[in-house]
Amino acid sequence: MKYQLVTTEATVYARYLVAIEDDQNEQDAVEAVFMGEVDQFDDEFSCEDLVDNETLTDEEILRLAKWTHMDGWSLNTIKEATVVAERDPV
């Protein structure tokens, strides 16, 4: 079995509902969002584009896993947890 690393880039739009006083500067609402003081109100997943895909060696799989929740997992455990793609019926 081969293991492919498929890299995509996505655009997500997030909206926040922020209350400000009538005489308060609108920039205060923007700053509250960027400072993490406001919970997200709504989001919209716009699109996902393919950036790259490549076949990985076992060593590359283990090296990349160190930067994920799979850090410390054995190679066999990682492979067992990996989704097997369905064949294109054509």
C-alpha positions in Angstrom: 0.0 0.0 0.0 1.2 3.5 -0.8 0.6 6.6 1.3 -0.1 9.9 -0.3 0.2 13.3 1.4 -2.5 15.5 -0.1 -2.1 19.2 0.7 -5.0 21.6 0.2 -5.6 25.2 0.9 -9.0 26.4 2.1 -10.8 29.6 2.6 -13.1 30.0 5.6 -15.0 33.1 6.4 -15.8 33.7 10.1 -18.3 36.2 11.4 -18.5 37.6 14.9 -21.4 39.5 16.5 -19.9 42.2 18.7 -21.8 44.8 20.8 -20.4 48.3 21.2 -21.8 51.4 22.9 -23.4 54.0 20.6 -20.5 56.4 21.1 -17.8 53.7 20.9 -15.3 53.5 18.1 -16.1 50.7 15.6 -12.4 49.7 15.6 -13.0 48.4 19.2 -15.2 45.6 17.8 -12.4 44.6 15.3 -9.8 44.6 18.1 -12.1 42.5 20.3 -12.2 39.9 17.6 -8.5 39.8 17.0 -7.7 39.7 20.7 -9.9 36.6 21.0 -12.4 38.2 23.3 -15.4 37.3 21.2 -17.0 33.9 20.4 -17.5 33.1 16.7 -21.1 33.9 15.5 -21.0 32.0 12.2 -18.6 30.6 9.7 -18.7 29.6 6.0 -16.4 27.2 4.3 -15.8 28.6 0.9 -13.6 26.4 -1.2 -10.7 24.0 -1.0 -8.0 23.8 -3.7 -5.4 21.1 -4.3 -1.9 22.5 -3.6 0.2 19.3 -3.9 0.1 15.5 -3.5 3.1 13.2 -3.1 3.9 9.6 -2.1 5.6 9.4 1.3 8.1 6.9 2.7 7.7 5.4 6.1 10.3 7.7 7.4 8.5 10.8 6.0 5.3 9.6 7.6 6.9 9.4 11.0 8.7 12.7 10.6 5.4 14.5 9.7 3.4 12.8 12.4 5.6 14.6 15.0 3.7 17.8 14.2 0.2 16.3 14.6 -1.9 14.5 17.3 -0.2 11.3 16.1 3.1 12.3 17.7 4.5 9.2 19.5 2.3 6.8 17.6 4.0 3.8 16.0 4.1 3.6 12.2 1.7 0.6 12.2 -0.8 2.6 14.4 -0.6 5.6 12.1 -1.2 3.3 9.0 -4.1 1.5 10.7 -5.8 4.9 11.5 -5.3 6.2 7.9 -8.4 6.2 5.6 -8.1 3.9 2.6 -9.4 5.8 -0.5 -12.0 4.1 -2.6 -11.1 3.2 -6.1 -12.5 5.4 -8.9 -15.3 3.2 -10.5 -14.3 4.3 -14.0 
